[in-house]
Amino acid sequence: MNTIVFGHVLVGALPAEWRARLAKAPGTTVTVRIEAEDPVGSTPTAEGDSLVGMWRDRVDMADVAGYLRSIRADRFSNGDAG
């Protein structure tokens, strides 16, 4: 998929239809991202996504529930409810 990203674009420089949809002051800057959409009703896939499985080799996360308990332990053991 090809994606085009324009950063720090003044809202006032956008086409009138876009400005109307954003309802922002003309001096406001935005990031515009243009990419092809998946067909309506298609199911997104993770194929080729480098984030999928990024933690699969982490030994310390083999027991996910235990790992979460350990990183949250300080939050709940010092008597502080928040």
N, C-alpha and C positions, 0 to 999 in steps of 0.2 A: 504494500500500500504506500502510496506517495502522500506525504503530508507537507503542507506549507504553513509556516508559522511566522507571523509578523508581530513583533513586540513593540510596545510603547507607541501605538498608533493613536493619534488624536481622534476623538469621537467626531469632531467637526470635519475630519477628512474622509470619513466613511460615507458610503452611499446613503441617501435620504432614508431608504427603507430600513437599513441597519440602525441608523441613528434613532429612528422612531421606536424600534424594538428595544433598544438599550435604555432609552429614557435617562441618559446621563448628560451632564453639562458638556458643551462642545470642547472645553479645555481639558476634560478628563482623558486619560490615556487607557487603552485597553490592549489586550493581546488577541489577535485574530488567528484562529487555527482553521485551516481549510483541508478537509480530507474526504475521501470517498466514504459513503455510508454503506453498511452491509444491507443487503436486500431485506425488505420488511418480512418479518417472520423467520429470518435465519437465526440459527443458534450460534452464538460466539464460541470459538474454540481457543484453546490455549496453545495450539500447535505453533511452535516457533517463538513463543513468548519466553524470554530469558528469565523472567521472574518465577515461573512455575518450577517448583522443586528447588528453589535456591537454598533452602535449609535442609534438604534431605540428608546431607552427610554430617549434620551436626549431632554428635554423640550426646551432648548435653540436653538435646531436645527429643531424644528417643521416647521418653515418657512425657508427653505434652502436658498432661494434668499436673504431674509432679514438678515440671519445670515452671509452670505458671504459679503453683503454690509457693515455690522457693523465691521467685522474684517479687511476689506480693507479701511475703512473710513480714517484712519490716513494717509495712503499712498497717497490718492488723495486730501485730504483737506489742506495740508500744502504747496501747490503750487509746490511740487516736482513731476515731471512727471515719475520718476522711482522708 
